[in-house]
Amino acid sequence: FMNGQNCNSLLYGLYMPHGTELVDNHTRVDHAFPNCHSDELYKGIMMDKSVAVFNGKIMVHLDAQKTNAYQRNQNILLSNEATVNTKPQLEIFADDVKCTHGA
């Protein structure tokens, strides 16, 4: 939760499951005040029959003008049997923002 003006948040993750392992990442960044920045990057290297989940949400509230928020999830599958389920999400209620998300 970005609880004040001019806050900066960096969320970086790397996962490398193998065999039949499951990695389950859920993140939420709440921008409630103006002039804040968040950068989120999660990367996965998937092997064997492993499974990964990335569910990330960025919320930009009405008063959080001038927010810069970036969210990315990048994966490489080294096996035809590996699986990644990714769901990047943005909810934006402010007008003057720069926000991106992707997988």
C-alpha positions, 0 to 999 in steps of 0.5 A, spaced: 500 500 500 503 506 497 501 510 503 503 517 502 506 522 496 512 520 492 513 513 494 517 508 490 516 500 490 520 495 487 517 488 486 522 483 483 521 475 483 525 469 479 522 462 480 525 456 477 520 450 479 522 443 476 519 436 477 512 437 478 513 443 483 508 449 483 509 456 484 504 461 486 505 468 486 500 473 488 501 481 488 497 487 489 500 494 489 495 500 491 496 507 489 492 511 494 496 518 493 499 522 488 506 522 485 508 515 486 512 509 482 511 502 482 515 497 478 514 489 478 517 484 474 517 477 475 520 472 471 520 464 471 524 459 468 519 452 467 522 445 467 519 438 466 512 438 469 512 444 473 506 449 474 507 457 475 501 462 477 502 469 477 496 474 479 498 481 480 494 487 481 495 494 480 490 499 483 490 506 482 485 510 486 482 516 484 486 521 488 493 518 485 494 522 480 501 522 476 502 515 478 507 511 474 506 503 475 509 498 471 507 490 471 511 485 467 511 477 467 516 474 463 517 466 462 520 461 458 518 454 458 524 449 457 519 443 457 512 442 453 509 439 459 510 445 463 505 450 464 504 458 466 498 461 468 499 469 468 493 474 469 496 481 470 491 486 472 490 494 472 484 498 475 485 505 474 480 510 477 485 516 476 486 520 469 493 523 469 497 516 470 502 512 466 501 505 467 502 498 463 502 491 464 503 485 460 505 478 460 
